[in-house]
Amino acid sequence: MDYEQFEADVWDSVNTSLYVDQITADDGSGQAVTIGETWQGALYGAAENEYGQRCVFRFDTEDEQRAWFDGVTIDL
């Protein structure tokens, strides 16, 4: 899979609200964490903040995806 295309698909999904779950911090940091599936069926996790810093992760299973999401959002 082409990583650049995967990343573009992830942000397209996030921007059009096609995701499974999303948590946005209420502490003013602008931090948002999202999980979902691209239109090609790839499971992803994405995080971004108010400074425009972004990261994207690809998962093989929904269990891995959910474990990551729960781990990074525990303090949000």
C-alpha positions in Angstrom: 0.0 0.0 0.0 1.2 3.5 -0.9 1.7 5.3 2.4 1.1 8.7 1.0 -2.2 7.6 -0.5 -3.2 5.8 2.8 -2.5 9.0 4.7 -4.5 11.1 2.3 -7.4 8.6 2.6 -7.2 8.9 6.4 -7.5 12.7 6.4 -10.2 12.6 3.8 -12.2 10.3 6.1 -11.6 12.4 9.1 -12.5 15.7 7.3 -15.7 14.2 6.0 -16.7 12.8 9.4 -16.4 9.2 8.2 -14.9 7.6 11.2 -15.7 5.1 14.0 -14.8 7.2 17.0 -13.2 10.5 17.8 -12.3 12.3 21.0 -11.3 15.9 21.2 -9.6 17.3 24.3 -11.6 19.9 26.2 -8.5 21.4 27.8 -8.0 24.0 25.0 -5.1 22.0 23.4 -7.0 21.3 20.2 -5.8 17.7 20.4 -8.1 15.2 18.6 -7.7 11.4 18.2 -9.7 9.5 15.6 -10.1 5.9 14.5 -11.8 4.5 11.5 -11.5 2.7 8.2 -10.5 4.1 4.9 -12.7 3.5 1.8 -10.1 0.8 0.8 -10.7 -1.0 4.1 -7.5 -0.1 6.0 -7.9 0.5 9.7 -6.3 3.7 11.0 -5.7 5.8 14.0 -5.0 9.5 13.6 -4.0 12.2 16.0 -3.6 16.0 15.5 -3.2 19.1 17.6 -3.8 22.9 17.2 -0.3 23.4 15.8 -1.0 21.3 12.8 1.1 18.4 13.9 -0.4 15.1 12.7 0.3 11.4 12.8 -1.3 8.4 11.3 -1.1 4.7 12.2 -2.3 1.7 10.4 -3.6 -1.4 12.2 -4.1 -5.0 11.2 -7.1 -5.7 13.6 -9.9 -3.8 15.2 -8.6 -5.0 18.6 -5.2 -3.3 18.0 -6.9 -0.2 16.8 -9.2 0.0 19.8 -6.3 -0.7 22.2 -4.3 2.2 20.7 -7.3 4.6 20.9 -8.1 3.7 24.5 -4.4 4.1 25.4 -3.9 7.5 23.9 -7.3 8.9 25.0 -7.2 7.8 28.6 -6.3 11.2 29.8 -8.4 13.2 27.4 
